[in-house]
Amino acid sequence: MEQWIQLFIDGTTIGGVYAVIALGYTMVYGVLRMINFAHGELFMMGAFAGFYTLDAYQQHSGLNDSLPVFTIASAIVAGMITAVVLAVVMERIAYRPLRHAPRLAPLISAIGVSIFLRNVMLRVTNAEAQVYPRVFPRGAIEWGDVSVSYIRIFLLVLSVFFLVLLWLFIERTKMGMSIRAVAEDRDTAALMGVNVDRTIVMTFVVGAALAGAAGAVYGMFVTTATAGMGFIPGIKAFTAAVLGGIGSVPGAMAGGYFLGITESLSTKFIGAQYKDVVAFVLLVLVLIFRPWGIFGKREDKRA
């Protein structure tokens, strides 16, 4: 029983990361009907921003030991700012000129941006992994054979906090209402006075901020940052978004946690080395039997 509890906790932790990244995919798709395949690289850039922030503190001030809460918060904010700046530039240069082009054009542009960002970091780091300074205590909360490290608790709490914050933003703010209006009908929203360009930029900003924060915290969790680290989490987050119903915020949340828990539990039966297969098998099954996802609407597949 305790082993199952441990697997469930582990799955919930990584599922929170998938859910936060998946929200960026689902928000951009909901507004623009495009898949931003460069979103995983925003996650990666957030991880590197967090690393360079913590490394600077470690090298020059020693604040990682004396003020860990401040340095952790600084790393997360740095990841968010870096991802947001890149997302705004991406939207303005790579996506906005193609807004009325055939749908394949922005998809190819997104793939190109993804490759570009990955190669930039390969050049900057000489293709070497960057090891995060230790900022979290090594202890864990233990109950029998169940052990939950402090970084796992932090990652889980932070993911839930971001998910709740995003839901409140979408449902309770004027900008959130604009995003929902543009997602429903862009032309009608423009006629009603909604600034469509500003709303689209804000959608990229919110999604990128979540990806950047997730990247910084995930970097602390796995203790390394690499130029290719955004690919697998990005694909899995996309799977989570499709699973939950791409374009649906609750669906992205549910899909992320479901995928993380399923992956974790599957390691008991097929081994940890095959857990990545689970995500892609789920993606294929969803696309075959329910392409509009669990929370999506059937007519979404016509979009």
QUISULMO-V141714 format. One line per field, one symbol per residue. phi: phi as a letter, one per 40 degrees, with the letter a starting at -180 (. if undefined). Layout:
BEGIN
phi = ???
END
This chain:
BEGIN
phi = .ccccccccccccccccdccccccdccccccbfbccccccccdccccccccccccccccbbgccccbccccccccccccccdccdccccdccccbccbcbcdcccccccccccdcccccdcccccfgbcbccccbccccacbagccbbcccccccccccccccccccccccbbcccccccccccacccccccgcccccccccccccccccccccccccccccgabbccccccdcccccdccccchchbcdccccccccccccdcccccbbgccbcccdcccccccccccaccgcbccdccccc
END
